[in-house]
Amino acid sequence: MKKLGIFVGSLREGSYSKKTAKVIAKQLENDFEVSFINIRNLQFYDEDLEQEGKVPAEWTKFRDEVKEMDAFLFVTPEYNRSVPAVLKNALDVGSRPYGSSVWDGKPGAIVSTSTGAIGGFGANHHLRQSMTFLNVYMMQQPEIYLGDSGACFNDEGQVVERTEKYLNKFSQAFKTWVNKFN
């Protein structure tokens, strides 16, 4: 069974991104070994630490964990038309040292969430640009910009039926996408 690493750009436990990621993970759990990759404790990337041989243990643990994944799913909110710093830092830590990127040559996809109408469009495309540079084969369609994300969950925090169906179409396409790669 292929290993899927899920990265959530929001640290907040009750975030719509985290709720959305959990819905998708449940939809994919029979097809993948799903792991939520913790990015909360990653020290900011500092090349001096690499060069001085002072690589933080969190970096090594993170790199080793991500290297084992066969595919990636990024679920992120939009902060100021971009991705949250914690997610960008995870990309940087995983892409170094130069020539040793843990991202290289694997399939991935992005889901962006926002309480606004355009569903994190800026974050989605900004992240897509970084992932293209990191040589992650990003799924092109369907694109998911989950706008008005507060309306996608009921008062108890459960996904509403129309959103669950919408995300299931994405999950099925993602499964097909990942299975194109060895």
ABEGO torsion letter per residue (X at the ends): XBBBBBBBABABAABAAAAAAAAAAAAAAAABBBBBBBAAABBBBBAAAAAAGABBAAAAAAAAAAAABABBBBBBBBBGGBBBAAAAAAAAAAAOBBGABAABGBBBBBBBBBABAAGGAAAAAAAAAAAAAAGBBBBAOBBBBBBGAAAABBAAGBBBAAAAAAAAAAAAAAAAAAAABX
